[in-house]
Amino acid sequence: MPAVRIRRRKAVALASAAVLAGLAVPALTPAAAGASTPAPETRAAAVAAYADYYEGAEGKTGEALKSALNSIISDQTKLSYSAVWDALKETDEDPSNSGNVILLYSGVSRSKSLNGGDVGDWNREHVWAKSHGDFGTSTGPGTDIHHLRPADVQVNSVRGNKDFDNGGSAVANGGGSLTDADSFEPRDAVKGDVARMILYMAVRYEGTDGWPDLEPNNSVSNGSAPYIGKLSVLKEWHEQDPPDTFEQRRNDVIFDSYQHNRNPFIDHPEWVESIW
């Protein structure tokens, strides 16, 4: 790796630590996890901290911006699927209880030790469903923790590989999530998180490194095609639920300790509209 990129990474890591030191992370209750939006001055500090990281994207829009961001965030350390367990225990730690993680769809705080495949456990949810690109759990998109989150085993099973859209009936123990025959709607507090994870994947995996070109579209029932929907709804969710302190901390932990790349739409929410 070029020395300039290493220096940039170290500089951003130091700036990240400085920003985090000034964050007043709220105590999260299970139902409210992910519901606190940072103050404007905190967001401004975060943008300044990562300016060097995004230098190659400055002044660009549309496909040029997407291409520049792909070049930036493709410089990452890849994890094995088994290593994802320990990573999620840190990235999704409950700020109010260091022994627990916050489950994505339900918002429940659950013991880190209850990871597995049984009822009452939490497992590794691929927000961009594995079948929407046929990448499974192979190192690469199948282990990219920017879109892997802890989820209740049963709620995860209900979501399955459904596209994202509004509507449906309540998911049992789903924290307000809804589902129907061909779509899943997460609880309000993480709708933006879901949208930004999907859009990260669409920028990171462009079909240039042996994996499919992942793209959002405006359909549901995408099946095994390398597409996922519904783009218009995801954009609405992104606007309705801006990045919060939990999501920002998660982005920083992934950058500092694991993959050493960032989700640009957490740092620069305005870039969603610039590209899509």
C-alpha positions in Angstrom: 0.0 0.0 0.0 1.4 3.5 -0.8 2.9 5.4 2.0 0.6 8.4 1.4 -2.5 6.2 1.9 -1.0 4.8 5.2 -0.3 8.4 6.5 -3.8 9.5 5.5 -5.3 6.5 7.3 -3.4 7.4 10.5 -4.3 11.0 10.2 -8.0 10.2 9.9 -7.8 7.7 12.7 -6.4 10.4 15.0 -9.0 12.9 13.9 -11.7 10.3 14.4 -10.5 9.7 18.0 -10.7 13.5 18.6 -14.2 13.7 17.2 -15.4 10.7 19.3 -13.9 12.2 22.4 -16.3 15.1 21.9 -19.4 13.0 21.3 -21.9 12.7 24.1 -23.1 9.2 23.4 -26.6 8.8 24.8 -27.6 5.9 26.9 -29.7 3.7 24.6 -32.7 1.9 25.7 -33.6 -1.2 23.5 -36.4 0.6 21.8 -34.6 3.8 21.2 -31.2 2.5 20.1 -30.0 4.5 17.1 -32.4 7.3 17.7 -30.1 10.2 18.7 -29.0 12.6 16.0 -25.7 14.4 16.5 -25.6 18.2 17.0 -24.7 20.2 13.8 -21.3 21.1 15.3 -20.5 17.5 15.8 -21.3 16.7 12.2 -19.2 19.6 11.0 -16.2 18.2 13.1 -16.7 14.8 11.6 -16.8 16.1 8.0 -13.5 18.0 8.7 -11.9 14.9 10.3 -12.4 12.8 7.1 -11.6 15.4 4.5 -8.3 13.9 3.6 -9.9 10.4 3.3 -12.3 11.7 0.7 -9.9 14.0 -1.1 -10.3 12.1 -4.4 -14.1 12.6 -4.4 -14.1 16.4 -3.9 -16.0 18.3 -6.5 -17.5 15.3 -8.2 -21.1 14.2 -8.8 -23.0 11.4 -10.4 -21.0 8.5 -11.9 -17.7 10.3 -11.4 -18.4 10.6 -7.7 -19.5 7.0 -7.5 -16.3 5.8 -9.3 -14.1 8.0 -7.0 -15.7 6.6 -3.9 -15.3 3.1 -5.2 -11.6 3.7 -5.5 -11.4 5.1 -2.0 -13.4 2.5 -0.1 -12.1 -0.5 -2.0 -8.8 -0.1 -0.1 -9.9 -2.3 2.8 -8.8 -5.2 5.0 -11.1 -8.2 4.5 -12.3 -10.4 7.3 -13.1 -14.1 7.4 -16.7 -15.0 8.1 -15.7 -16.4 11.6 -14.0 -13.2 12.5 -17.3 -11.3 11.8 -18.7 -12.6 15.2 -16.1 -10.8 17.2 -16.2 -7.7 15.0 -19.9 -7.3 15.5 -19.5 -7.6 19.2 -17.5 -4.4 19.1 -19.2 -2.5 16.2 -22.7 -3.0 17.6 -22.0 -2.9 21.3 -24.8 -1.4 23.5 -23.4 1.9 24.9 -25.4 1.2 28.0 -24.2 -2.3 28.6 -20.8 -3.4 27.2 -21.7 -7.1 27.5 -24.5 -6.7 25.0 -25.1 -5.9 21.3 -28.0 -4.0 19.9 -30.0 -6.1 17.4 -30.7 -4.3 14.1 -34.3 -5.0 13.3 -35.8 -5.5 16.8 -33.7 -2.9 18.7 -33.3 -5.4 21.6 -30.1 -5.3 23.7 -28.9 -9.0 23.9 -25.9 -10.6 25.5 -22.8 -10.9 23.2 -22.5 -14.5 24.3 -25.8 -15.4 22.7 -24.5 -15.6 19.2 -25.5 -18.6 17.2 -28.4 -20.2 15.4 -30.9 -21.1 18.1 -34.1 -19.4 19.1 -33.1 -16.5 21.4 -29.7 -16.2 19.8 -28.5 -13.4 17.5 -26.8 -14.2 14.2 -25.0 -12.3 11.3 -27.6 -10.6 9.1 -26.5 -9.7 5.6 -28.5 -6.5 5.0 -27.7 -6.9 1.3 -29.1 -10.4 1.1 -26.5 -13.0 0.0 -28.7 -14.3 -2.8 -28.9 -10.9 -4.3 -25.5 -11.4 -5.9 -24.8 -15.0 -5.1 -21.8 -14.2 -2.9 -22.7 -16.3 0.1 -20.3 -15.9 3.0 -17.1 -15.8 1.0 -14.5 -13.3 2.0 -15.5 -10.1 0.3 -19.1 -8.9 0.1 -20.1 -11.9 2.2 -18.0 -10.7 5.1 -18.1 -6.9 4.7 -19.2 -5.7 8.1 -20.5 -2.4 6.8 -23.6 -4.4 5.9 -23.4 -7.3 8.4 -25.4 -6.6 11.6 -26.5 -8.6 14.7 -30.1 -9.7 14.3 -32.5 -11.9 16.2 -32.5 -15.4 14.6 -36.2 -15.6 14.1 -36.6 -12.0 12.9 -33.7 -12.5 10.5 -35.5 -15.6 9.2 -38.6 -13.5 8.5 -36.6 -11.0 6.6 -34.9 -13.8 4.6 -33.8 -12.3 1.2 -36.7 -9.9 0.8 -36.2 -6.5 -0.8 -36.9 -3.4 1.3 -40.2 -1.5 0.9 -42.9 0.0 2.9 -45.9 -1.9 4.2 -47.0 -5.3 5.5 -48.0 -6.8 8.8 -46.1 -6.6 12.1 -43.1 -8.9 12.6 -43.3 -10.8 15.9 -40.7 -9.4 18.3 -39.5 -7.2 15.4 -39.5 -3.8 17.2 -42.0 -2.3 14.8 -40.7 -4.0 11.6 -43.2 -5.0 9.0 -43.2 -7.6 6.2 -45.3 -8.9 3.4 -44.8 -11.6 0.7 -42.0 -9.7 -1.2 -40.6 -7.0 1.1 -39.4 -6.1 4.6 -39.7 -2.7 6.3 -37.4 -2.2 9.3 -38.3 -0.2 12.4 -38.2 3.5 12.0 -35.0 4.1 14.0 -32.8 2.1 11.6 -34.4 2.8 8.2 -31.7 5.2 7.3 -29.0 2.8 8.5 -30.4 0.1 6.2 -30.5 2.5 3.2 -26.9 3.6 3.7 -25.7 0.1 4.1 -27.3 -0.9 0.8 -25.9 2.1 -1.0 -22.4 1.5 0.4 -22.6 -2.0 -1.1 -23.7 -0.6 -4.5 -20.6 1.7 -4.5 -18.1 -0.8 -3.1 -18.9 -3.7 -5.4 -18.9 -2.6 -9.0 -18.0 -5.9 -10.7 -14.3 -5.1 -11.0 -12.9 -7.4 -8.3 -14.4 -10.8 -9.1 -17.8 -10.1 -7.5 -21.1 -9.1 -9.2 -21.9 -5.4 -9.9 -24.3 -4.8 -7.0 -26.9 -2.2 -7.8 -30.2 -0.9 -6.2 -33.3 -0.7 -8.4 -36.9 0.2 -8.0 -38.3 -3.3 -7.9 -39.1 -6.0 -5.3 -38.8 -9.8 -5.9 -35.3 -9.3 -7.3 -34.4 -12.9 -6.4 -30.9 -14.0 -7.2 -30.1 -11.1 -9.5 -27.4 -8.7 -8.3 -30.0 -6.1 -7.6 -32.0 -5.1 -4.5 -34.8 -2.7 -4.0 -36.6 -0.5 -3.6 -34.3 2.5 -4.4 -37.0 5.2 -4.2 -38.0 4.0 -0.7 -34.4 3.6 0.4 -33.8 7.2 -0.5 -36.8 8.3 1.5 -35.6 6.3 4.5 -32.2 7.9 4.2 -33.8 11.3 4.4 -36.2 10.4 7.2 -33.5 8.8 9.4 -30.2 10.7 9.2 -27.0 9.2 10.6 -27.0 9.1 14.4 -24.3 8.7 17.0 -24.5 4.9 17.1 -24.1 4.7 13.3 -21.2 7.1 13.3 -19.4 5.3 16.1 -19.9 2.0 14.2 -18.4 3.6 11.0 -15.4 4.7 13.1 -14.8 1.4 14.7 -14.9 -0.4 11.4 -12.4 2.1 10.0 -10.0 2.2 13.0 -10.0 -1.5 14.0 -11.2 -3.8 11.3 -11.7 -3.0 7.6 -10.0 0.4 7.5 -12.6 1.8 5.1 -15.7 3.9 5.6 -19.3 4.1 4.6 -19.3 7.5 2.7 -23.0 8.0 3.1 -22.7 8.2 6.9 -20.0 10.9 6.6 -21.6 12.7 3.6 -25.4 12.0 3.5 -25.7 14.6 0.6 -23.8 12.2 -1.7 -26.8 9.9 -2.0 -28.7 12.5 -4.0 -25.6 13.4 -5.9 -25.3 9.8 -7.2 -28.9 8.6 -7.3 
